């Protein structure tokens, strides 16, 4: 596995103090410490207040500093916010005074080793078999894919699933703020941003890494999350031969994701007119996948749309799959189903052009058009 995640040893766990038991609990997906007073956890998508306490605020600060310094970063009054990760890949975000008004804040997003396969997501009801079959076809056809959704909606998990369909013979370059992707292929070049350090080492931004990655002869780029001016460099890469690339973005709806990309491109500082940016977005991305975390804590793919071009100044899209809620059962679970469009997606024609066989899950839904004799 390319991620090379290491388990935490007993010595490391001991430095986590009262949080060690929560980090080790397989049912806990996130740990949230509020000012050293309260410790909440997420279990099956729901927040639960735990009885875990600290002897003092200083004990919590010591744990925070240990985590941050163990990955070569620092946290102090001059640098009160920091992202880090545990040895097992769990993502950590901390904030301390003066920005954290009521005491230190600590979030640990647990590293989830699965589900990493299509059938796991189907079993959990996150997506339908035909919808994931379509996404497999998109990866095989080298579509550029944008995965959008809110916080903790399952974007990285889905990105991991999609990456599993990339042929092993291709060179993949991944770019992340904190390395989370679990690619199964061997030929993976992994890049991670880094803040400025005390010894004078300059900051390495996501944008720096995107520019650098283009000199590494990638067959595909996977950008863990786009959230700044690197959006412009990503669009340029997708429009200049790096087909089959993927990224994620925080957004409330699929249409909002495209608008946010436009805003991020403007942050690059160039005097670009909106229509030119939208045209670049429309030609760069082929498919937008939107996820939501439901009220019952489940994560679902709620919309898969294909970008079909421009109509006047608007990026045109057509829905391929959409999840429709129908109600709530007696256990509080969200009920619904995945509706399929009647129009055959254009991206599937690229599979034929590449001489590739269509996945059976989607071949039944969108059969190949009948070839008429000349």
Beta strands, then each sheet from edge to edge (+ up, - down):
strand 1: 28-34
strand 2: 38-43
strand 3: 46-49
strand 4: 81-85
strand 5: 91-95
strand 6: 105-109
strand 7: 145-149
strand 8: 172-176
strand 9: 188-192
strand 10: 220-223
strand 11: 246-250
strand 12: 287-293
strand 13: 299-311
strand 14: 314-328
strand 15: 334-340
sheet 1: 3+ 2- 1+ 6- 5+ 4-
sheet 2: 9+ 8+ 10+ 11+ 7+ 12+ 13- 14+ 15-
end
